[in-house]
Amino acid sequence: MQLRDAPYYIAMHTASINTSGIIDFFLSKIAPILLAILGIIFIARANKGEVSRVLTSSTIAIIGLAFIAGAVTLVLVGGGLVDILFKKE
């Protein structure tokens, strides 16, 4: 094997990345911690009398979560449509 063939050799002999495991880890471990931190920040702001800012931030966070859920749904529905339209034979 020559040095110029190394990238091809590495690409062909590496393991695939477990993306579903990464997503499950993020959803089960990281996301709850981030949401708890946001909740603490919102409670601290509300105690200071910044209720309007808390409501605005909460609304933005909820809309952001809705967009993320919509994107995940779009990917799943799109993947299903591609599987239906382009069947492997």
The 8 nearest C-alpha neighbors of each residue, nearest first, counted from 0:
[[1, 4, 2, 5, 3, 8, 7, 6],
 [0, 2, 4, 3, 5, 8, 6, 7],
 [1, 3, 5, 4, 0, 6, 8, 7],
 [2, 4, 1, 5, 6, 0, 7, 8],
 [5, 3, 2, 1, 7, 6, 8, 0],
 [4, 6, 8, 2, 7, 3, 9, 1],
 [7, 5, 9, 8, 4, 10, 3, 2],
 [8, 6, 10, 5, 9, 4, 11, 3],
 [9, 7, 5, 11, 6, 10, 12, 4],
 [8, 10, 6, 12, 7, 11, 13, 5],
 [11, 9, 7, 8, 12, 13, 6, 5],
 [10, 12, 8, 9, 13, 7, 6, 14],
 [13, 11, 9, 10, 8, 14, 7, 15],
 [14, 12, 10, 11, 9, 15, 8, 16],
 [15, 13, 16, 12, 11, 10, 17, 9],
 [14, 16, 17, 13, 18, 12, 10, 11],
 [17, 15, 18, 14, 21, 20, 19, 13],
 [16, 18, 20, 19, 15, 21, 22, 14],
 [19, 17, 21, 20, 16, 22, 23, 15],
 [18, 20, 22, 21, 17, 23, 24, 16],
 [21, 19, 23, 18, 17, 22, 24, 25],
 [20, 22, 18, 24, 19, 23, 25, 17],
 [21, 23, 25, 19, 24, 20, 26, 18],
 [24, 22, 20, 26, 25, 21, 27, 19],
 [25, 23, 21, 27, 22, 26, 28, 20],
 [26, 24, 29, 22, 23, 28, 27, 30],
 [27, 25, 23, 30, 24, 28, 22, 29],
 [26, 28, 24, 25, 23, 29, 30, 31],
 [29, 27, 25, 24, 26, 30, 31, 32],
 [28, 30, 25, 32, 31, 26, 33, 27],
 [29, 31, 33, 26, 32, 28, 25, 34],
 [32, 30, 34, 33, 29, 35, 28, 27],
 [31, 33, 35, 29, 30, 34, 36, 28],
 [34, 32, 36, 30, 35, 31, 37, 29],
 [33, 35, 37, 31, 36, 32, 38, 30],
 [36, 34, 38, 32, 37, 33, 31, 39],
 [35, 37, 33, 39, 38, 34, 32, 40],
 [38, 36, 34, 40, 35, 39, 41, 33],
 [37, 39, 35, 41, 36, 40, 42, 34],
 [38, 40, 42, 36, 41, 37, 43, 35],
 [39, 41, 37, 43, 38, 42, 44, 36],
 [40, 42, 38, 44, 39, 43, 53, 45],
 [43, 41, 45, 39, 44, 40, 38, 46],
 [44, 42, 40, 46, 41, 45, 39, 47],
 [43, 45, 41, 47, 46, 42, 49, 40],
 [44, 46, 50, 42, 48, 49, 47, 43],
 [45, 47, 43, 44, 48, 42, 49, 50],
 [48, 46, 44, 45, 49, 43, 50, 42],
 [47, 49, 45, 46, 50, 44, 51, 43],
 [50, 48, 45, 52, 44, 51, 47, 53],
 [49, 51, 45, 53, 52, 48, 54, 44],
 [50, 52, 54, 53, 49, 55, 48, 45],
 [53, 51, 55, 54, 50, 49, 56, 44],
 [54, 52, 50, 56, 51, 55, 41, 57],
 [53, 55, 57, 51, 52, 56, 58, 50],
 [54, 56, 52, 58, 53, 57, 51, 59],
 [57, 55, 59, 53, 58, 54, 52, 60],
 [58, 56, 54, 60, 59, 55, 53, 61],
 [57, 59, 61, 55, 60, 56, 54, 62],
 [58, 60, 56, 62, 57, 61, 63, 55],
 [59, 61, 63, 57, 58, 62, 56, 64],
 [62, 60, 64, 58, 63, 59, 57, 65],
 [61, 63, 65, 59, 64, 60, 58, 66],
 [64, 62, 60, 66, 65, 61, 59, 67],
 [63, 65, 67, 61, 66, 62, 68, 60],
 [64, 66, 62, 68, 63, 67, 69, 61],
 [65, 67, 69, 63, 64, 68, 70, 62],
 [66, 68, 64, 70, 69, 65, 71, 63],
 [69, 67, 65, 71, 70, 66, 64, 72],
 [70, 68, 66, 72, 67, 71, 73, 65],
 [69, 71, 73, 67, 72, 68, 66, 74],
 [72, 70, 68, 74, 73, 69, 75, 67],
 [71, 73, 69, 75, 70, 74, 76, 68],
 [74, 72, 70, 76, 71, 75, 77, 69],
 [73, 75, 77, 71, 72, 76, 78, 70],
 [76, 74, 78, 72, 77, 73, 79, 71],
 [75, 77, 79, 73, 78, 74, 72, 80],
 [78, 76, 74, 80, 79, 75, 73, 81],
 [79, 77, 75, 81, 76, 80, 74, 82],
 [78, 80, 76, 82, 77, 81, 83, 75],
 [81, 79, 83, 77, 82, 78, 84, 76],
 [80, 82, 84, 78, 83, 79, 85, 77],
 [83, 81, 79, 80, 85, 84, 86, 78],
 [82, 84, 80, 81, 85, 86, 79, 78],
 [85, 83, 81, 82, 80, 86, 79, 87],
 [86, 84, 82, 83, 81, 87, 80, 88],
 [85, 87, 82, 83, 84, 88, 81, 80],
 [88, 86, 85, 82, 83, 84, 81, 79],
 [87, 86, 85, 82, 83, 84, 81, 80]]
